Amino acid sequence: MIAEIISVGTEILLGNIVNTNANYLSVKCAELGIINYFQVSVGDNEERLIKTLSLALSRSDIVILTGGLGPTKDDLTKEVTAKVLRRNLVEDPHTKERIYSFFQGRNIKDITENNWKQALTIEGAMVIDNNNGTAPGLIIRIEEEKGDNKDINPYINKVVILLPGPPNELIPMFEQKIKPFLSSLQPGILYSEMVKICGIGESKAESMIQDLIEEQTNPTIATYAKTGEVHIRVTAAADNYELGNRLVKPMVDELKKRFSTAIYTTKEQESLEDVVVALLAKHHIMLTTAESCTGGLIAGRIVNVPGASAVLGEGFITYSNEAKQKYLGVKEETLKAFGAVSKETAEEMALGAVKASGSKASLAVTGIAGPDGGTKEKPVGLVYIACALKERVTIKEYRFKGNRQKVRDYTVICALDLLRNSLIKEYGV
C-alpha cells in the first residue's frame, strides 16, 4: 500500500517549527511495510489544501494529514477533507462531552464557542479520542458506493487519517489507535536493520558494497551519509518479523565481514556515544576530555548518554595557550616550537589531562575551526586528536572541509571513534 503524508500549517512553511511529525510517521509507515512515496507541507489555505488532498487521493491508498484540527478559523483540515470527500460535518456528542470534561478538569468555566468546532466529525468517520488534548483524530474509510450513489465520491478504496499537529498528541494517538488499524490493512511488513560505520566516507563505503547493491532483490540496501558517518539500511519485505530477520541477517553478516571494526553498531537507536560509554563502563575506564576548538562538545555528547557520570569525571576547555599550560601542563617551548595546533601539543594535552585528573583515559583536540586563523601550512580545518590510554597516546591528523560548525562536528565524531577503536584495540569488544 502507498501512503502520503500531508503536514498542514503555515508555521511549517515559514520555518517556525521543525516538522518532526513527518519524520516520525514515515518511520512508522516503513515499519508497517507501507510505502511512502510523497510528503507534502501546505499552509492554512483552503484552495491549496483542496488541491493537495485531491492530488494525494488520486495517487495514494492512504493519506495521513497532520495539523489543522484545532478551534481557530485557520484550522481547516477537517472542513476541507469533508468537502473533498463530499461528506457532511456532524456533531459528535461523545467528543463534545470529552471537550467539556477537558476544560472542567482544568477549572476553566468559560469555554469559548469556537472550541465546539472540534466536536464536529466527518460523516461516517471513526473518531479517535485524544487523551492529551481536545481535537480528536479521524479515520475515514472510503469504500465503493452501491446503486445510484457511485458518483458521490470519486475516490474509492482509500483511507484518510486526520491527526492533531502537536507531537505529544499525535504520537500517543498513533501508537495506541492508528498503528493497529494500519497493521490490519497491511498483510506484510518491512523489516530493517541499520549498520552504522565511522572512519569510511560514503563513496568508499558504497564502492565496497557495489556488487551487493547491483545484485540486491530482497533484502535491499541503501546508504545514507551522516556527519562523519555512513549508515547502511538493510530492508526486507516479509510476512512477519521473524522471516524478515532471517532474510536480513545474512546481508548484515556480510557487511560485518567487509567493514569489520569500522562498524560501531547495528542497532537503529544506538549512537556512537552510547557505544563509547558502554565500552568505558564495561572496562571500568574513567575518561577526561581536554578540548580546544570543540569547546566542550565532546563532553556534551558523552553526557547525553544516561549513566555517563560513571565514566566521565572531568572535562577541560582550554581554548587559550595559557589555559593549556595552566590546566594541562603543556610546555611553553612546545607551543612556541610547534604551535597550539600540532600533534605535539595534542599529545601533551592528552597526557596532561590524565595527570591532572588521575583518570585512565583522555581525549584531547586542538584545531583551526575557522573561518579565520588558517595559513598555507596550517589551513582552516586542520585538527589533531589525541587519545591517551594506559600511557599510550594515539594521535590522528585530520583536514576537514566545511564551515566552522561542520569542522567542529566532524572533530567530535572522529574523536569518539578514535577512543572507541583505542578501547577495542586494548581490551577487545
Buried (B, 14 or more C-beta within 10 A) or exposed (E): BBBBBBBBBBEBEEEEBEBEBBEBBBEBBBBBBBBBEBBBBBBBBEEEBBEBBEBBBEEBBBBBBBBBBBBEEEBBBBBBBBBBBEBEBEEBEEBBEBBBEBBEEEEEEEBEEEBBBBBBBBEBBBBBEBEBBBBBBBBBBBEEEEEEEEEEBBBEEBBBBBBBBBBEBBBBBBEEBBBEBBBEEBEBBBBBBBBBBBBBEBEEBBEBBEEBBEEBEEBBBEBEEEEBBBBBBBBBBBEEEEBBBEBBBEBBEBBBEEBEBBBBBBEEEBBBBBBBBBBBBEBEBBBBBBBBBBBBBBBBBBBEBEEBEEBBEBBBBBBEBEBBBEBBBBBEEBBEEBBBBBBBBBBBBBBBBBBBBEBBBBBBBBBBBBEEBBEEEBBBBBBBBBBBBEEEBBBBEBEBEBEBEBBBBBBBBBBBBBBBBBBEEEEEE
